[in-house]
Amino acid sequence: MSKTLERTESRLSYRVPALEKGLEVLELLSGISQPLSLTDIAERLGRTKQELFRVMACLNEQGYLIRDANQGYRMSTKLFELGAKHASTEALIARATPHMESLTNELNESCHLNLVVRNKMLVIARVDCDADVSLAVRIGASFKLHERNSGHVALAFHTADQRQKYWEQSDQPAGQIKKWESEFASIRQSGFRTMESTLIVGVQDTATPILGADGRLLAVLCVSHILRVGEADESARISSAMLECSQAISSEFGPTMISQLDAPAHGVKST
């Protein structure tokens, strides 16, 4: 029997085996960045290849999965695209986009908007700049919260209970978690953080939260700035403009939490 069904069988009133298998596959692949073969997927789900063959073929044909030349399967962005049609996400993107366009014009830098979805950051919108060279993040890209700067900003604006639940599932060392936790108060006070990219040498990532009227985290606004030869330090200008932009977006949903956003000079800049 499937490992997933062992946990949920008692709660199911009506069984749809094929649908259950398809959902298990999608849930498994949503948390894995590398393609998996049919054999790997079957082993991880506690099922046989014969059970999953038709399900995998259907999901591939419908565009939910992508099969590569090595017969490995990975998630497409179709589920994200469906989710993006949800009213609340559509409203967030619609209200944020004009402000993001103004930010891009001011900084001549691309920016993107991230949403927390099931303990991951998901890129839901992007505005590109007209610069000859810029860095753009793919819409639909996702990563664990503790792996990127924007995820740390999101965690900083989570409640202590939310963070505790996240850490329990992250398998991160206690010492590392304690170090990160010690940085979150400063992020909350300044309202942003700038740090060297953990992926690309010569890139600085700045992230700032979009907050609702109740102070609840709605999304995270991000700019990845390429450090150019002979260029002066642009971090203060970028963070200042981003704070104004994030407050403008937040104001679309109610009074802004300005008291939490101090002057950029007091922000967190990690190296």
Backbone as JSON, one array per atom type, in Angstrom:
{
  "sequence": "MSKTLERTESRLSYRVPALEKGLEVLELLSGISQPLSLTDIAERLGRTKQELFRVMACLNEQGYLIRDANQGYRMSTKLFELGAKHASTEALIARATPHMESLTNELNESCHLNLVVRNKMLVIARVDCDADVSLAVRIGASFKLHERNSGHVALAFHTADQRQKYWEQSDQPAGQIKKWESEFASIRQSGFRTMESTLIVGVQDTATPILGADGRLLAVLCVSHILRVGEADESARISSAMLECSQAISSEFGPTMISQLDAPAHGVKST",
  "N": [[0.84, -1.2, 0.0], [0.4, 2.3, -0.68], [2.6, 4.68, 0.86], [1.6, 7.18, 1.4], [-1.16, 6.75, 1.43], [-1.39, 5.15, 3.65], [-1.35, 6.97, 5.67], [-3.64, 8.43, 5.26], [-5.87, 6.91, 4.76], [-7.9, 6.36, 6.61], [-9.32, 8.69, 6.65], [-10.61, 8.98, 4.27], [-13.61, 9.0, 2.54], [-14.61, 8.4, 0.05], [-13.12, 6.62, -2.5], [-10.84, 7.26, -5.09], [-8.83, 5.76, -6.9], [-7.0, 6.24, -9.12], [-6.86, 9.03, -9.2], [-5.86, 9.51, -6.64], [-3.29, 8.4, -6.88], [-2.2, 10.08, -8.83], [-2.18, 12.55, -7.46], [-0.42, 11.93, -5.39], [1.96, 11.62, -6.83], [2.33, 14.24, -7.84], [2.58, 15.69, -5.43], [4.91, 14.55, -4.43], [6.89, 15.2, -6.42], [6.77, 17.95, -6.31], [8.36, 18.73, -4.24], [10.93, 18.22, -5.01], [13.84, 19.0, -6.78], [15.36, 17.83, -8.82], [14.95, 15.76, -11.76], [13.09, 12.67, -11.58], [13.16, 9.17, -12.18], [10.69, 6.79, -13.39], [10.95, 4.46, -11.91], [12.26, 5.4, -9.58], [10.29, 7.12, -8.56], [8.19, 5.33, -8.07], [9.36, 3.73, -6.07], [9.72, 5.59, -3.98], [7.12, 6.23, -3.38], [6.12, 3.88, -2.56], [4.85, 2.2, -4.32], [4.14, 0.19, -7.28], [5.77, 0.15, -10.53], [4.01, -0.52, -12.53], [1.56, 0.28, -11.47], [1.75, 3.03, -11.62], [2.33, 3.75, -14.23], [0.36, 4.44, -16.28], [-0.79, 6.66, -15.04], [1.39, 8.46, -14.87], [1.85, 8.83, -17.59], [-0.51, 10.12, -18.34], [-0.41, 12.5, -16.78], [1.82, 13.64, -17.92], [1.0, 14.0, -20.6], [-1.05, 15.83, -20.21], [0.32, 18.03, -19.45], [1.21, 18.53, -16.85], [3.46, 17.32, -15.94], [6.9, 17.1, -16.98], [8.81, 15.21, -19.18], [12.11, 14.24, -19.55], [14.96, 13.68, -21.82], [16.25, 11.55, -20.7], [14.3, 10.05, -19.6], [13.42, 11.02, -17.21], [11.25, 12.53, -14.81], [9.77, 15.69, -14.07], [8.21, 18.47, -12.37], [6.05, 20.62, -14.23], [5.21, 24.08, -14.87], [2.51, 24.24, -14.77], [0.65, 23.78, -12.66], [1.29, 25.94, -11.03], [0.5, 28.0, -12.74], [-2.24, 27.59, -12.81], [-2.82, 28.04, -10.12], [-2.14, 30.7, -9.98], [-4.27, 31.89, -11.09], [-6.07, 32.05, -9.14], [-8.23, 34.07, -7.19], [-7.15, 35.68, -5.04], [-4.39, 35.65, -5.45], [-4.24, 36.68, -8.03], [-5.21, 39.24, -7.51], [-3.22, 40.26, -5.84], [-0.99, 40.29, -7.59], [-1.98, 42.01, -9.58], [-2.3, 44.42, -8.17], [0.26, 44.89, -7.28], [1.89, 45.08, -9.55], [1.9, 47.69, -11.01], [3.38, 49.28, -9.19], [5.75, 47.84, -9.04], [6.62, 48.18, -11.64], [7.18, 50.92, -11.62], [9.29, 50.91, -9.78], [11.19, 49.41, -11.19], [11.68, 51.14, -13.35], [12.8, 53.28, -11.98], [15.14, 52.22, -10.8], [16.32, 50.89, -12.88], [16.52, 48.16, -12.87], [15.61, 44.73, -12.92], [12.8, 43.3, -11.18], [11.2, 41.04, -8.87], [8.4, 39.17, -7.56], [7.72, 37.23, -4.75], [5.98, 34.45, -3.32], [4.95, 32.71, -0.4], [4.49, 29.35, -0.47], [3.43, 26.43, 0.77], [5.72, 26.1, 2.5], [7.73, 26.92, 0.81], [9.41, 29.33, -1.28], [7.85, 30.9, -3.95], [8.14, 32.17, -7.16], [6.04, 34.52, -8.42], [5.55, 36.72, -10.02], [7.08, 39.07, -12.28], [8.94, 41.94, -13.29], [10.61, 43.21, -15.97], [13.6, 45.08, -16.77], [14.97, 47.72, -18.91], [17.66, 47.58, -19.26], [20.82, 46.77, -20.83], [22.18, 44.61, -19.77], [20.97, 42.5, -17.37], [19.54, 40.81, -14.5], [17.22, 38.26, -14.37], [14.66, 36.44, -12.76], [13.12, 33.31, -13.14], [9.64, 33.05, -13.59], [7.66, 31.0, -11.61], [9.73, 29.59, -10.54], [10.98, 27.91, -7.65], [11.97, 27.5, -4.2], [13.42, 26.38, -1.1], [12.67, 28.03, 2.0], [14.86, 28.65, 3.73], [16.99, 28.75, 2.02], [17.44, 31.02, 0.47], [17.78, 34.63, 0.29], [15.32, 36.05, 0.15], [13.63, 34.17, 1.27], [14.54, 34.12, 3.89], [13.79, 36.65, 4.71], [11.05, 36.32, 4.55], [10.69, 34.35, 6.54], [11.46, 35.84, 8.75], [9.27, 37.46, 9.12], [7.33, 35.7, 9.72], [5.32, 34.13, 12.27], [6.52, 33.1, 15.53], [5.66, 30.49, 16.08], [5.08, 29.55, 13.51], [7.62, 29.59, 12.37], [8.91, 27.74, 14.01], [7.59, 25.34, 13.34], [8.39, 25.2, 10.7], [11.2, 24.86, 10.93], [11.29, 22.4, 12.19], [10.71, 20.71, 10.13], [12.8, 21.06, 8.42], [15.32, 19.89, 8.8], [17.67, 21.19, 9.45], [20.79, 22.04, 11.11], [20.84, 22.62, 14.65], [22.47, 24.68, 15.62], [22.83, 26.29, 13.35], [20.22, 27.11, 12.85], [19.76, 28.63, 15.16], [21.55, 30.73, 14.72], [20.46, 31.93, 12.41], [17.95, 32.67, 13.45], [18.74, 34.64, 15.22], [19.23, 36.75, 13.55], [16.83, 37.58, 12.57], [15.35, 39.48, 14.03], [16.61, 41.92, 13.5], [16.1, 42.11, 10.77], [13.33, 42.38, 10.81], [13.14, 44.84, 12.1], [14.39, 46.66, 10.35], [13.11, 46.14, 7.97], [14.02, 45.05, 5.6], [16.53, 43.14, 3.82], [19.85, 43.02, 2.59], [22.09, 41.02, 0.82], [24.94, 39.07, -0.29], [24.47, 37.12, -3.19], [23.53, 33.71, -2.9], [23.79, 32.07, -4.97], [24.99, 33.17, -7.29], [28.05, 34.6, -8.14], [29.06, 37.95, -7.59], [26.62, 39.19, -7.44], [24.12, 41.01, -5.75], [21.5, 40.45, -3.54], [18.47, 41.91, -2.65], [15.77, 42.04, -0.45], [12.41, 42.65, 0.57], [9.54, 42.76, 2.7], [6.04, 42.41, 1.77], [3.35, 43.55, 3.42], [0.18, 42.86, 4.97], [-2.73, 44.71, 6.19], [-2.98, 43.83, 8.77], [-0.44, 43.22, 9.47], [0.34, 40.8, 8.59], [2.31, 38.62, 6.57], [2.27, 39.01, 3.11], [3.69, 38.76, 0.7], [7.0, 38.74, -0.82], [9.15, 41.18, -1.99], [11.68, 41.44, -4.43], [14.98, 42.28, -5.57], [17.65, 41.59, -7.68], [20.82, 42.58, -7.96], [23.36, 43.2, -10.25], [26.76, 43.48, -9.69], [28.69, 45.91, -11.06], [31.7, 46.7, -12.89], [33.71, 49.22, -11.5], [31.58, 50.54, -10.36], [29.82, 52.47, -7.95], [28.77, 51.76, -4.55], [25.59, 50.61, -4.6], [23.68, 49.71, -2.88], [22.29, 51.09, -0.79], [20.68, 52.94, -2.16], [19.1, 51.21, -3.67], [17.79, 49.66, -1.68], [16.36, 51.66, -0.35], [14.58, 52.59, -2.33], [13.18, 50.23, -2.72], [11.95, 49.83, -0.24], [10.13, 51.97, -0.26], [8.58, 51.16, -2.4], [7.57, 48.67, -1.5], [6.03, 49.51, 0.67], [4.17, 51.02, -0.68], [2.84, 49.05, -2.14], [1.87, 47.49, -0.03], [0.11, 49.34, 1.06], [-2.0, 49.16, -0.63], [-3.54, 47.23, 0.42], [-4.31, 48.06, 2.89], [-3.64, 50.14, 5.83], [-0.18, 50.92, 6.07], [2.55, 49.22, 7.68], [4.42, 51.13, 8.84], [5.93, 51.68, 11.08], [7.5, 49.52, 11.46], [9.42, 49.73, 9.61], [12.38, 51.01, 9.42], [14.8, 53.65, 8.66], [16.78, 53.07, 5.68], [19.5, 53.04, 6.25], [19.81, 51.64, 8.55], [19.43, 49.07, 7.91], [19.8, 45.47, 7.33], [22.7, 44.16, 6.19], [24.22, 41.59, 4.79], [27.16, 39.61, 4.35]],
  "CA": [[0.0, 0.0, 0.0], [1.14, 3.55, -0.72], [2.93, 5.28, 2.15], [0.7, 8.31, 1.61], [-2.48, 6.26, 1.78], [-1.35, 4.64, 5.01], [-1.61, 8.09, 6.59], [-4.9, 9.13, 4.98], [-6.95, 5.99, 4.41], [-9.01, 6.44, 7.56], [-10.04, 9.94, 6.46], [-11.21, 9.01, 2.96], [-14.93, 8.4, 2.46], [-14.77, 7.92, -1.31], [-11.8, 6.35, -3.06], [-10.62, 7.39, -6.53], [-7.43, 5.31, -6.91], [-6.15, 6.89, -10.13], [-6.64, 10.41, -8.76], [-4.96, 9.46, -5.49], [-1.93, 8.16, -7.38], [-1.73, 11.3, -9.49], [-1.89, 13.56, -6.45], [0.8, 11.51, -4.7], [3.09, 11.92, -7.72], [2.51, 15.69, -7.88], [3.09, 16.13, -4.14], [6.31, 14.11, -4.33], [7.76, 15.95, -7.32], [6.76, 19.37, -5.96], [9.42, 19.01, -3.27], [12.21, 17.72, -5.52], [14.3, 19.84, -7.89], [15.94, 17.02, -9.88], [14.01, 14.78, -12.34], [13.12, 11.32, -11.06], [12.67, 8.15, -13.1], [9.48, 6.11, -12.94], [11.37, 3.53, -10.86], [12.5, 6.18, -8.35], [9.01, 7.62, -8.06], [7.46, 4.18, -7.53], [10.0, 3.33, -4.81], [9.48, 6.6, -2.95], [5.7, 6.22, -3.03], [5.72, 2.55, -2.1], [3.98, 1.61, -5.33], [4.84, -0.47, -8.38], [5.81, 0.91, -11.78], [2.79, -0.81, -13.28], [0.48, 1.1, -10.91], [1.94, 4.46, -11.92], [2.67, 4.0, -15.63], [-0.7, 5.2, -16.98], [-0.94, 7.95, -14.35], [2.5, 9.31, -15.31], [1.63, 9.17, -19.0], [-1.6, 11.09, -18.38], [0.07, 13.77, -16.26], [2.75, 14.18, -18.92], [0.22, 14.45, -21.76], [-1.85, 16.99, -19.82], [1.21, 19.16, -19.22], [1.56, 18.74, -15.46], [4.82, 16.81, -15.79], [7.79, 17.15, -18.13], [9.7, 14.05, -19.23], [13.31, 14.61, -20.3], [15.52, 12.67, -22.73], [16.68, 10.4, -19.9], [13.08, 9.47, -19.03], [13.19, 11.56, -15.87], [10.05, 13.37, -14.72], [9.78, 16.82, -13.15], [7.0, 19.29, -12.44], [5.98, 21.79, -15.09], [4.66, 25.23, -14.14], [1.06, 24.32, -15.02], [-0.07, 23.96, -11.39], [1.49, 27.33, -10.62], [-0.32, 28.85, -13.59], [-3.62, 27.45, -12.34], [-2.9, 28.72, -8.83], [-2.03, 32.14, -10.19], [-5.58, 32.39, -11.5], [-6.89, 32.2, -7.94], [-8.57, 35.49, -7.05], [-6.28, 36.42, -4.13], [-3.09, 35.8, -6.1], [-4.43, 37.61, -9.13], [-5.36, 40.59, -6.95], [-1.91, 40.67, -5.37], [-0.16, 40.61, -8.75], [-2.54, 43.18, -10.25], [-2.04, 45.63, -7.38], [1.71, 45.08, -7.12], [2.59, 45.3, -10.82], [2.22, 49.1, -11.32], [4.45, 49.75, -8.3], [6.97, 47.16, -9.47], [7.05, 48.85, -12.88], [7.8, 52.19, -11.21], [10.57, 50.57, -9.17], [12.09, 49.0, -12.27], [12.05, 52.34, -14.09], [13.66, 54.1, -11.12], [16.43, 51.57, -10.55], [16.79, 50.21, -14.09], [16.79, 46.79, -12.44], [14.44, 43.86, -12.88], [12.37, 42.91, -9.83], [10.23, 39.95, -8.89], [7.57, 39.02, -6.36], [7.69, 35.84, -4.28], [4.9, 34.07, -2.43], [5.22, 31.49, 0.36], [3.54, 28.29, -0.79], [3.81, 25.14, 1.36], [7.08, 26.17, 3.03], [8.68, 27.28, -0.24], [9.19, 30.59, -1.96], [7.46, 30.7, -5.34], [8.15, 33.42, -7.92], [4.72, 34.63, -9.05], [5.48, 37.86, -10.96], [8.38, 39.71, -12.56], [8.96, 43.08, -14.21], [11.96, 43.32, -16.54], [14.07, 46.44, -17.07], [15.47, 47.92, -20.28], [19.13, 47.56, -19.27], [21.42, 45.81, -21.75], [22.51, 43.44, -18.97], [20.23, 42.46, -16.1], [19.29, 39.45, -14.0], [15.79, 38.0, -14.21], [14.36, 35.15, -12.16], [12.02, 32.68, -13.86], [8.34, 32.9, -12.94], [7.42, 29.59, -11.35], [10.86, 29.03, -9.8], [10.69, 27.76, -6.23], [13.1, 27.07, -3.38], [13.13, 26.34, 0.34], [12.79, 29.36, 2.61], [16.16, 28.93, 4.33], [18.04, 28.7, 1.01], [17.62, 32.28, -0.24], [17.57, 35.84, 1.07], [13.89, 36.37, 0.25], [13.05, 33.22, 2.2], [14.9, 34.55, 5.24], [12.92, 37.79, 5.01], [9.73, 35.75, 4.82], [10.74, 33.71, 7.85], [11.54, 36.88, 9.78], [7.94, 38.02, 9.33], [6.44, 34.63, 10.19], [5.23, 34.05, 13.73], [7.47, 32.15, 16.13], [5.11, 29.15, 15.9], [5.25, 29.18, 12.1], [9.04, 29.29, 12.14], [9.22, 26.5, 14.71], [7.09, 24.24, 12.52], [9.25, 25.1, 9.51], [12.5, 24.3, 11.31], [11.11, 20.98, 12.51], [10.66, 19.97, 8.87], [13.91, 21.45, 7.54], [16.52, 19.08, 9.06], [18.85, 22.05, 9.58], [21.44, 21.92, 12.42], [20.32, 23.54, 15.66], [23.34, 25.85, 15.69], [22.55, 27.14, 12.19], [18.9, 27.7, 13.08], [19.93, 29.66, 16.19], [22.22, 31.87, 14.07], [19.49, 32.6, 11.56], [16.94, 33.29, 14.3], [19.31, 35.85, 15.82], [19.26, 37.8, 12.53], [15.49, 37.95, 12.13], [14.88, 40.7, 14.71], [17.15, 43.05, 12.75], [15.37, 42.18, 9.51], [12.0, 42.94, 11.11], [13.27, 46.25, 12.47], [14.74, 47.47, 9.18], [12.15, 45.91, 6.9], [14.65, 44.51, 4.4], [17.91, 42.67, 3.98], [20.69, 42.91, 1.4], [23.19, 40.08, 1.03], [25.52, 38.49, -1.49], [23.7, 35.99, -3.68], [24.04, 32.38, -2.56], [23.85, 31.3, -6.21], [25.78, 33.78, -8.37], [29.09, 35.51, -7.7], [28.93, 39.29, -8.14], [25.22, 39.64, -7.41], [23.57, 41.32, -4.43], [20.05, 40.27, -3.45], [17.75, 42.7, -1.65], [14.38, 41.58, -0.31], [11.62, 43.38, 1.56], [8.21, 42.13, 2.76], [4.77, 43.08, 1.51], [2.53, 43.21, 4.59], [-1.22, 43.26, 4.97], [-3.09, 45.69, 7.21], [-2.81, 43.23, 10.09], [0.96, 42.88, 9.65], [0.6, 39.46, 8.07], [3.1, 38.59, 5.35], [1.56, 38.69, 1.88], [4.65, 38.37, -0.33], [8.32, 39.34, -0.65], [9.64, 41.88, -3.18], [13.11, 41.16, -4.55], [15.82, 42.8, -6.66], [18.99, 41.01, -7.75], [21.63, 43.62, -8.6], [24.67, 42.76, -10.72], [27.82, 44.43, -9.35], [29.41, 46.26, -12.29], [33.06, 47.21, -12.72], [33.82, 50.65, -11.27], [30.33, 51.08, -9.86], [29.73, 52.78, -6.52], [27.84, 50.91, -3.81], [24.21, 50.99, -4.89], [22.76, 49.0, -2.0], [21.43, 52.01, -0.04], [19.69, 53.48, -3.1], [18.18, 50.13, -4.03], [16.95, 49.31, -0.53], [15.47, 52.78, -0.08], [13.52, 52.56, -3.34], [12.38, 49.02, -2.49], [11.1, 50.08, 0.92], [9.02, 52.82, -0.7], [7.72, 50.34, -3.26], [6.86, 47.67, -0.7], [5.01, 50.22, 1.45], [3.1, 51.41, -1.61], [2.06, 47.84, -2.43], [1.16, 47.15, 1.21], [-0.98, 50.29, 1.28], [-3.13, 48.73, -1.45], [-4.32, 46.27, 1.2], [-4.64, 48.66, 4.17], [-2.59, 51.02, 6.38], [1.13, 50.28, 6.07], [3.2, 49.03, 8.98], [5.61, 51.96, 8.69], [6.73, 51.65, 12.3], [8.44, 48.4, 11.39], [10.38, 49.97, 8.54], [13.24, 52.11, 9.74], [15.57, 54.17, 7.54], [17.62, 52.05, 5.1], [20.84, 53.03, 6.83], [19.83, 50.7, 9.66], [19.07, 47.75, 7.41], [20.7, 44.36, 7.5], [23.49, 43.87, 4.99], [25.05, 40.43, 5.1], [28.19, 39.29, 3.37]],
  "C": [[0.88, 1.25, 0.0], [1.39, 4.1, 0.68], [2.01, 6.46, 2.46], [-0.67, 7.82, 2.07], [-2.52, 5.67, 3.17], [-1.7, 5.72, 6.01], [-3.03, 8.64, 6.43], [-6.1, 8.22, 4.79], [-8.15, 6.15, 5.33], [-9.85, 7.69, 7.36], [-10.79, 10.0, 5.12], [-12.56, 8.29, 2.96], [-15.13, 7.76, 1.09], [-13.4, 7.78, -1.95], [-11.81, 6.52, -4.57], [-9.15, 7.05, -6.75], [-6.53, 6.05, -7.9], [-5.84, 8.33, -9.72], [-5.69, 10.46, -7.58], [-3.51, 9.28, -5.92], [-1.37, 9.41, -8.03], [-1.36, 12.39, -8.51], [-0.62, 13.22, -5.67], [2.03, 11.86, -5.53], [3.38, 13.42, -7.71], [3.08, 16.21, -6.56], [4.56, 15.74, -3.97], [7.22, 14.99, -5.16], [7.8, 17.44, -6.99], [7.87, 19.73, -4.99], [10.79, 18.57, -3.72], [12.61, 18.52, -6.75], [14.84, 19.04, -9.07], [14.91, 16.04, -10.43], [14.19, 13.41, -11.7], [12.58, 10.36, -12.11], [11.4, 7.53, -12.54], [9.8, 5.14, -11.81], [11.57, 4.25, -9.53], [11.19, 6.64, -7.72], [8.22, 6.48, -7.41], [8.03, 3.76, -6.18], [9.67, 4.31, -3.7], [8.02, 6.61, -2.49], [5.24, 4.87, -2.5], [4.75, 1.88, -3.04], [4.82, 0.88, -6.38], [4.84, 0.42, -9.62], [4.54, 0.7, -12.58], [1.61, 0.04, -12.78], [0.54, 2.54, -11.41], [2.1, 4.76, -13.4], [1.62, 4.86, -16.34], [-0.91, 6.58, -16.35], [0.13, 8.93, -14.82], [2.3, 9.76, -16.76], [0.55, 10.24, -19.13], [-1.13, 12.46, -17.91], [1.03, 14.44, -17.23], [1.99, 14.74, -20.12], [-0.58, 15.71, -21.45], [-1.0, 18.21, -19.46], [1.59, 19.43, -17.79], [2.98, 18.25, -15.14], [5.58, 16.98, -17.1], [8.71, 15.94, -18.07], [10.9, 14.4, -20.1], [13.83, 13.44, -21.13], [15.97, 11.42, -21.99], [15.51, 9.72, -19.18], [12.88, 9.86, -17.55], [12.0, 12.5, -15.89], [10.27, 14.51, -13.73], [8.5, 17.62, -13.35], [7.13, 20.36, -13.52], [5.46, 22.95, -14.24], [3.13, 25.31, -14.26], [0.27, 24.5, -13.73], [0.08, 25.38, -10.87], [0.58, 28.25, -11.43], [-1.79, 28.78, -13.19], [-3.8, 28.19, -11.01], [-2.88, 30.22, -8.98], [-3.36, 32.75, -10.63], [-6.52, 32.56, -10.3], [-7.05, 33.69, -7.64], [-7.57, 36.26, -6.19], [-4.91, 36.64, -4.75], [-3.17, 36.78, -7.25], [-4.51, 39.04, -8.62], [-4.02, 41.12, -6.48], [-1.03, 41.11, -6.54], [-0.66, 41.89, -9.42], [-2.23, 44.47, -9.49], [-0.55, 45.93, -7.26], [2.38, 45.53, -8.4], [2.87, 46.77, -11.14], [3.35, 49.65, -10.46], [5.78, 49.1, -8.66], [7.51, 47.78, -10.76], [7.74, 50.18, -12.57], [9.18, 51.95, -10.59], [11.59, 50.2, -10.22], [12.56, 50.21, -13.07], [13.02, 53.21, -13.28], [15.06, 53.52, -11.0], [17.1, 51.05, -11.81], [17.28, 48.8, -13.74], [15.49, 45.99, -12.53], [14.07, 43.56, -11.44], [11.37, 41.78, -9.95], [9.54, 39.83, -7.55], [7.46, 37.54, -6.02], [6.55, 35.64, -3.28], [5.31, 32.81, -1.68], [4.11, 30.49, 0.07], [4.09, 26.97, -0.24], [5.29, 25.11, 1.72], [8.14, 26.4, 1.96], [8.37, 28.68, -0.74], [8.89, 30.29, -3.41], [7.43, 32.05, -6.04], [6.85, 33.51, -8.71], [4.62, 35.77, -10.05], [6.87, 38.46, -11.12], [8.16, 40.89, -13.5], [10.39, 43.26, -14.67], [12.3, 44.77, -16.84], [14.6, 46.5, -18.5], [16.99, 47.9, -20.36], [19.64, 46.49, -20.23], [21.76, 44.5, -21.03], [21.75, 43.52, -17.65], [20.01, 41.01, -15.72], [17.8, 39.29, -13.77], [15.59, 36.59, -13.68], [13.1, 34.58, -12.8], [10.76, 32.63, -13.01], [8.04, 31.41, -12.81], [8.56, 28.91, -10.62], [10.5, 28.95, -8.33], [11.91, 27.23, -5.49], [12.69, 27.11, -1.92], [13.43, 27.69, 0.98], [14.19, 29.64, 3.12], [17.29, 29.0, 3.31], [18.33, 30.04, 0.36], [17.3, 33.47, 0.69], [16.08, 36.16, 1.23], [13.17, 35.42, 1.21], [13.34, 33.59, 3.64], [14.03, 35.75, 5.65], [11.51, 37.3, 5.32], [9.67, 35.11, 6.2], [10.75, 34.74, 8.97], [10.17, 37.45, 10.1], [6.88, 36.94, 9.57], [6.33, 34.74, 11.72], [6.24, 33.03, 14.25], [6.98, 30.71, 15.96], [5.29, 28.66, 14.47], [6.7, 28.81, 11.81], [9.42, 27.97, 12.8], [8.77, 25.28, 13.9], [7.95, 24.06, 11.27], [10.58, 24.43, 9.85], [12.39, 22.81, 11.61], [11.11, 20.12, 11.26], [11.9, 20.18, 8.0], [15.16, 20.61, 7.68], [17.8, 19.91, 9.11], [19.45, 21.91, 10.98], [20.93, 22.98, 13.39], [21.16, 24.82, 15.74], [23.08, 26.82, 14.55], [21.21, 27.84, 12.35], [19.0, 28.84, 14.1], [20.58, 30.91, 15.6], [21.24, 32.64, 13.21], [18.43, 33.33, 12.4], [17.44, 34.61, 14.9], [19.32, 37.03, 14.85], [17.86, 38.34, 12.21], [14.96, 39.22, 12.79], [15.36, 41.94, 13.96], [16.43, 43.22, 11.42], [13.99, 42.8, 9.74], [12.08, 44.43, 11.41], [13.52, 47.12, 11.24], [13.74, 47.31, 8.05], [12.74, 45.41, 5.61], [15.97, 43.86, 4.78], [18.57, 42.6, 2.62], [21.84, 41.96, 1.71], [23.73, 39.59, -0.32], [24.69, 37.27, -1.9], [24.36, 34.67, -3.28], [24.19, 31.52, -3.81], [24.87, 31.83, -7.2], [26.79, 34.75, -7.77], [28.9, 36.87, -8.37], [27.51, 39.82, -8.19], [24.8, 39.88, -5.97], [22.05, 41.2, -4.48], [19.49, 41.15, -2.33], [16.3, 42.26, -1.64], [13.69, 42.36, 0.79], [10.2, 42.82, 1.55], [7.09, 43.04, 2.29], [3.84, 42.61, 2.63], [1.09, 43.66, 4.41], [-1.49, 44.23, 6.1], [-2.89, 45.16, 8.62], [-1.36, 42.84, 10.38], [1.32, 41.51, 9.14], [1.36, 39.53, 6.75], [2.25, 38.18, 4.17], [2.52, 38.14, 0.82], [5.99, 39.02, 0.01], [8.76, 39.92, -1.99], [11.15, 41.75, -3.25], [13.73, 41.87, -5.76], [17.18, 42.13, -6.56], [19.85, 41.93, -8.61], [23.0, 43.07, -8.98], [25.69, 43.85, -10.39], [28.68, 44.68, -10.59], [30.77, 46.86, -11.98], [33.04, 48.73, -12.55], [32.58, 51.3, -10.71], [30.4, 51.36, -8.36], [28.71, 51.85, -5.86], [26.41, 51.42, -3.98], [23.21, 50.44, -3.88], [21.8, 49.92, -1.25], [20.32, 52.58, -0.94], [18.64, 52.43, -3.45], [17.24, 49.81, -2.88], [15.95, 50.41, -0.21], [14.28, 52.78, -1.04], [12.6, 51.35, -3.13], [11.47, 49.17, -1.29], [9.9, 50.93, 0.54], [8.03, 52.01, -1.53], [6.92, 49.34, -2.44], [5.77, 48.31, 0.15], [3.84, 50.63, 0.56], [2.22, 50.22, -1.95], [1.24, 47.44, -1.2], [-0.03, 48.06, 1.43], [-2.2, 49.96, 0.41], [-4.07, 47.81, -0.66], [-4.68, 46.81, 2.59], [-3.51, 49.54, 4.65], [-1.26, 50.27, 6.47], [1.69, 50.21, 7.47], [4.5, 49.82, 9.01], [6.5, 51.9, 9.92], [7.75, 50.52, 12.28], [9.56, 48.66, 10.4], [11.2, 51.22, 8.85], [13.98, 52.6, 8.5], [16.51, 53.09, 7.01], [19.01, 51.96, 5.71], [20.96, 52.01, 7.96], [19.51, 49.28, 9.21], [20.14, 46.72, 7.63], [21.4, 44.1, 6.18], [24.46, 42.76, 5.34], [26.06, 40.2, 3.99], [28.55, 37.82, 3.48]]
}
